[in-house]
Amino acid sequence: MPGLWIHCAISKKRTGEDFKELHQWIDEPYKEKGMNHRAIRHFYNLKDEKTIKEYWNKKGNKGEIAVVEWLFHIALDNLNTAFKMDKKTYGKKASNYFEFGLTESSRYVCFDFDCLSDMELERRFKGFQAKNEYA
């Protein structure tokens, strides 16, 4: 699964804040449950949404933003697992890159997969290189 630093870097790029405390809270059960920690705090539910909103609203009215970052954390973890399974299933034909977009009304969805070289990935992501500041 993506490490803390990856989740934080993405939140920082999206919001200007890394939400480190949120990402640590999401993954906290890992210490006790290992990979099974995803049974906790890793699916959308009203209880966790309320907990996150209330806590982050007390920290500066950022509850709505924190909920969105929680959902992106969960989505990224699952995409990471899918990419690993893709590689195991398809080998060299596995995808390591995708683009996704949809309209607010969900009438139009764009989803494109590809297998790119490291050099092409670097070219596409030039200017956004996350650094592990959280090790």
Secondary structure, 3 states (H helix, E strand, C coil): CCCHHHHHHHHHHHHCCCCHHHHHHHHCCHHHHHHHHHHCCCCCCHHHHHHHHHHHHHCCCCHHHHHHHHHHHHHHHHHHHHHHHHHHHHHHHCCCEEEEEECCCCCCEEEEEECCCHHHHHHHCCCCCCCCCCC
